Amino acid sequence: MNLLLNKWVKNFSNLNSSINSLPDFFVYGKLVGSIGLVLEATGLSLPVGSVCSISNTIHSKTILAEGEIIGFKKNVTFIMLYKETEGLTPGSKIFLKNVFNNTQKKLPISFELLGRVLDGSGNPLDNKPKLNTKYSTSLMTEPINPLERYPIKKILDVGVRSINTLLTIGRGQRIGLFSSSGLGKSMLIGMIAKHAKADIVIVSLIGERGREIKEFINKILGKNYLSRSVVIASPSDTSPLLRIQGAVYATRIAEYFRDKNKHVLLIMDSLTRYAMAYREVALSIGELPTTKGYPSSTYSKISTLIEKAGNNKMKNGSITAFYTLLTEIEESSDPIADLVKSILDGHIILSQKYAESGCYPAIDIERSISRVMPDLVDEETYRLSCYFKQIVAAYYKNKDLINIGAYVKGNDHILDMSIKLWPKIESFLRQNIHVNENYNDSLKLLRNILK
């Protein structure tokens, strides 16, 4: 009898606690329009970024859909759905997803993320347990005062011979990796993710094919390197909101580890698809398009995202970021590529001519540059790297003449040297994906070639 009474008292206490935690009233809106993934609602006074649920009634346990407020105009609120949904009807109720929390979006961020593969909302994709929500934090952070950032002073060994010696990267640097399809972009970022001397690696796969995500993790990155990594995947079949959130979430995780005095490598593949996702959202609520259909706000969004990377106020933590961009044949016609080149600390361009000759990684040494390299290496090393580029440029400029035997030796000292050294140069530029070439060995090999 006492056991029964105690159980009844406990249940009553839990029920009473639940009732007391209920709000005095529910704020909800009504669905008045639907175009694609964008809903129009009235009577909904919630901030932009709030996550909402759509149901037929207030107390219904059946949630028809979920979405996020992306804007408003006069009395109409615009909500973008996270996925295509059937069964929505005019007058459906729209309310804050969790009325007990504030509207600020929070996602799990902690050391528990290491070794995990998650989607843009922090949900597991690796069939492992869900993350502890008590470590959830806001995705919004205050920008660092540019005068308080620690300067880039230390070399980051990325394990790729040609980058280490000819395009030396520094801790806290932000690099663009420009490539069209089929030139080995995924292979190169996989090499960097595996071999770079970083404490933690954050890989953000935005808008990629679902098949490629699994292949990148299993074949390119490998399980041995996943333990120090966090993979955030928002494939192409997800809502543009989740693709945007995936990029922001990955950057926020990198900021968290940087503030814990870790040297972080952030790889985002690709920044182009992040821009495309934001274009979808902006155009859906009526923002006017500009060049290539991109609304003007896209450019400020990209700049804001990129500026979160880099060194912090202290010298103990850093975020070195690689952003991949999908380029067309005529790069000058791509406004996103032009913008990113102008605000990053350097760019690596993958070339069709290198790929066709079987040279992988297919880095176009002539057109690639690291803007901080002169401050990182000594004068002799910088002179050798420039001389190496000069030799490569001379060879490719006169390749047709050399192949048909029209060039006469002795007319050009640089070209004579390039012809003499070309087998060694080709061998230097090629590197197997599984081979890790550290900075010192790479520099020694460069000096032996040019001595």
N, C-alpha and C positions, 0 to 999 in steps of 0.2 A: 504494500500500500504506500509506504514511504517512498519507494523507488518511483512509483507511478506519479506521486505528487511532485517529487523533485523534477521529474522529466517534464511534467506539465508546467511547472513554474519556470523552468529553463526555456521552454518553447514560447511561453507567454512573454518572457523577458526579451527574447530575440525579436518576437513580433512587435512588441512595444517599441524596441529600439529602431526597427525598420520604419515603423509608422512615424516616429518622431523625426527621422531623417528625411522624410518626404517634404518637398517644397510646398508652400502654401497654395501655389497655383502653377499651371503649366503654360509656358509661352510657346505657341505654335503658329505656323502659317498654313496657308492653303495653296495647293498646286493649281495654277491657272494657265500654264502653258508648258509645252515640251517640244524642243527642236533638237534632234540628235541626242547628245549626252547632256545637253543644257536644259535645266528646268527653270521656270519662272514661278515665283511664289509671292504672295502678298501677306501682309500682317506678320512678317518675320523680322524682328529687330535684333539681329545678331551680327557680330563683327565679321569682316572678311577673314577667311581661314577657318571658321568654325565648321566642325563636322556634324552633318545632320542625318537623321533617319527619316524615311518616308513610310507611312503606314496608313491604313484605311481609317483607323480610329486612334484616339489617344492611348487607350489602355490595351490595344491589341498587341499580342506577343509576336505577330507575324510582321516582320520588317520587309517591306517590298524592295527597298533599295537604300543605299547610303551614298552620300556625296558631300561636297565641300563648297562653301559659299565663296564665289570668285569675284563678286562685284554686285553693285546695285545701281538703280537709276530711278529717282523719285521714290515711288512706293513699291517698286518691283525689285525683288532680290533674285540674283542669278546663282544657280547651284549647278555644279558639274558633277555628274555621277561617276563613281569609280569603275563601273562596268555597265554594259548594256543590260537593261532590265525590261521584263514584260509585266503587264498587270497594273501599270499606273493609270489612274483615272483622274479626271478633273475633280478638284475638291479634296484630294488625298491630303492627309495631315503631314506637315513637315515640322520637326522639332529637333532641338539639340540632342545629339546622340546620347550623352550622359549628363543628365541635369544636375548631378551631384558635384560635378567638376566645373572648373572655370573653362572658358572657351579656348584658352591657349593650348596649342597642340604640343604634346609631349611624347617622346619615344624613348625606349630603353637604351641607355648608354653607360657602359661599364666595362671592366676587364673581362666579364663573362662573354663578351662578344667575340673574343679571339677564337679562331677556328670555326666560326659559324658562317653559314650562308643564309642571308635574310632578304626579304623583299623590301620595298620602299617604305613599308609601315612597321618594320621591325618584326614581322612574323616569320617563323622558321620555314625555310625551303629545303632543309637538310634532314627532315624527319626526326629532329632532336627536340627536347622539351622547350616550351616557350620560355622566353626570358623573364626574369623577375621584374615586375612593373614598379617595384619600389625604387629602382634606379632610373626611372624615367625622368627626362629633363627636357626643357624647351629647345627647339631647333634654332631659336633666335639668339644671336650673340651681338654684343657691341663691337663695332669695328675698332681695330688697334690704331692708335695715333701713329701716323707714319714716321714721326720724329722719334718715337720710342721703340721702333723695331730694331732688333739686333742685326747688324750688317752680315752679309754673306761672306764668310771668311774661310770656311773649311770645305775641302773637296769631298764630294760624295762618290765613292767607288760604286759604279752601277754594274760592274762585271762584264761590260761590253767593250771590247778593245778599241774600236773606232770612236766611240763616244768618250771614253776615258781620256784618250790622248788628243783628239782633234776637236772635241766639243765638250771639254771638261765641265762637269756639273758641280754646283756647290750646294751645300745643305741650306734649304730654305728657298731654292730657286724654283721658278715656275716655267715649265717648258711645254711648247706645243708640238705635237707629233702629227704632221700633215701627210695624208695618204689617200690615194684613190683605192678602189676595191682590188683585192688580189695581189697586193705587194708585200704581204707578210707583216702587217701591222700587229695582229694578235700575237704572232710569234715573238716580235720584238718586245712588246709590253710584258709578255710572259717571261722573257729572259731577264728583263729589268726587275720584275717582281720577285724572281727567284734569287738573283745574284746580288742585288743592291745591298750595301752595308747599312741597313736600316733596322731599327728596333721592331717596328710594326709596319705592316703593309695594309692599306685600305684600297680595295679594288671596287670601283663602281661601274657596273655594266648597265648602261642606259640605252634602251631601245634596240638592244641586240636580239637576234633570233634566239628562241628558247633552246634550240639544239646547240648553238655555239656556247651558251653559258655552261652547260654540262661539260662540253669538250674542253673549254678553257680551264675549268677546275680540275678535271681528271687527267687531261693529257698535257696541257701546257704548264699550269701552275704546279700541279701534283700534290698529293696528300701530305708529303713531308714538309712542304712549305706552307700549307694551309694553317698549321698550328699557330703561326705568328701573324696570320692574316685575318681580315674581316672582308667578306664579299657581300656587297649590296647589289642585288639584281632586280632590275625593272625592265623586263623584256618588251618587245614591240607590241604585244597584244594587250598590254595593260593601259589603263587610262593615262592620258597625258599628264594629269595631276600627279599620279603615282610615279611617273618618269621624272618629273620635276622634283618631287619629294625625295626620290631615291638619290639624286645628285646632292641635294641639300643635306640629307641625312648622313651620307658618306663624308661630306665635308665637316659636318658637326662632330662626327666620331673622331675624325682626324684632329680637330681642334681640342677635343677632350684629352686625347693622348698627348698632344703637344704640351698642354697645360700641366700634364703629369711628368714633364721633363723627358719625354720620349722623342726620339728622332723618327718621324713618320714619313713614309712614302705613300702618297696618294696618287692613284692611277684612275682616271676617269675616261671611260670609253663608251660613248663619245660625247664631246661637248656640242657637236653639231646636232645630235638627236635631242639633247637638252634644249637647245634653241628652237628646234622644230616643235617640241612639245609645248613650249611656252607660246610659240606662234599660234598653235591650235587653240589654246586657252584664250589668248588675247583677242584673236579674230572672232571667236564664238560670242564674245560679249560686245562686239561692235567697234573694237579699236581699229583705226585706219591703218592699212598696210603701207609700207614704203618699199625700199629696194628688195627684190626677190620675194615680196610678200611678207617680209618681217616687219611687225609693228615697231615703232621707235623705242618702246619700253623694253624690248628684247635686249638691246645693247646694254642698257643700264643693269639689267638682271645678270647678264654674263659678267660684267665688270665687278659687280658686288660679290658674286660667287667666287671669282678668281682671287679677289683681294683678301679673302679669308685665309688663303694659304700663305706660306712664307714663315719667317721667324717671328717669335713673339717678343715680349719685352725683355725676357731673360735669354741668356746664351745657352741654356740647357735643353731647350725644346725647339723642334723645327718641323715644318711640313714642306717637303719637297714634292712638287706636284707635276705630273705628266698628264696633259689633256690631249686626247686624240681628236682630230678633225677630219671629216670626210671631204675631200676636195674634188672639184671637177677638173677637166683637162685645162680649161682656162681659169686658173686660180684668181686672176684679177677681177673676175666677175662674181666672186663669192664675198659678200659683205661681212659674213661671220668670220671667215678666214682673215680678211684684212683687219678687222677689229682686234681679233685675238693676237695676231702678230704684233700689233702696235702696243699691247699692254703686257705681254709676257716678257720673260727675261731671256728669250731665245727660242729657236724653233729647229726641229729636225724634220727634214723633208724626205720621204721615201720616193724613189725614182723608178720610172718604168724602164729606163735604159739599163739601170743596175740589175733590176729583177730579170730582164730579158737575157742578160749575160750570165745569169745564174749566181749573182753575187748577193748573198743574204747574210746579215740584214742589208736591205737595199737602200742604204742611206746615201742621199745625194750630198756628198761632202762639200761640193762647190757652193751649194745654195743654203746649206744649213749653218747655223751660227749659235754660239753661246755667248751672250752679252757680258757675262761676269767672268768668263775664262781669263781675260788679261789680268784680273785682280787676284786670281787664284793660283796661277802657275808662275814660275820664274821666267825671265826674259828669254833664256835659251830654249826652254820648252815651247814657249809661244812662237819663237822664230821657226823652230823645226816644224810645228804644226802648220804654220802658214806656208812654208816651203813645200811641205807634203801636198797641201791643197793646190799649190801652184803647178806642181808636177802632174797631178791628176787632171787638172783643168786643161793643161797643154796637150795631154794625150787624147782626151775626148774631143778636143777642138780639131785635132788633126788626124783622127782615127781613120777616116776614109782614105786620106793620102797615104797613111802608113800601110793600110791593108792592100792597096793596089801597087805598092812599091814606088810611089811617086816622090816620096820625100828623100832628099839627099842629105846624108849625115854631115854634120858640121855647120849647117846653116843656123841652128838654134840650140844653144847650150842646154836650156831647160828641157826642150823636146828630146834632145839626145839622152839626157839623164832619165827622162820618163820612159823611153823605149828600153833602156838598159835595165831599169829597175822594175819594169811593169809586172813580171811574174811575182816578185816579192810583194809588190803593192797590192796586187789582187789577193794574194794569200793573206795579207794583213787585214784587208777589209772584210774577208769572209770569216764567219765564226759559227760553229755548230751551236744550236740552241741549248744543248746540255753542258757546254763548256763555259766555265767561269774564268774570265781573264781579269785578274786584279790590276789595280792602277799601276803599281810599280813594275810588274812584268810587262804590261802593255807599253809603258814608257821606254823601258829597256829595249824592247823589240823595235820600236820606232827609231830609236837612236842607232841601232845596229844597221837598219836599212839605209839610213841617210848619211852614215858616217863616211 
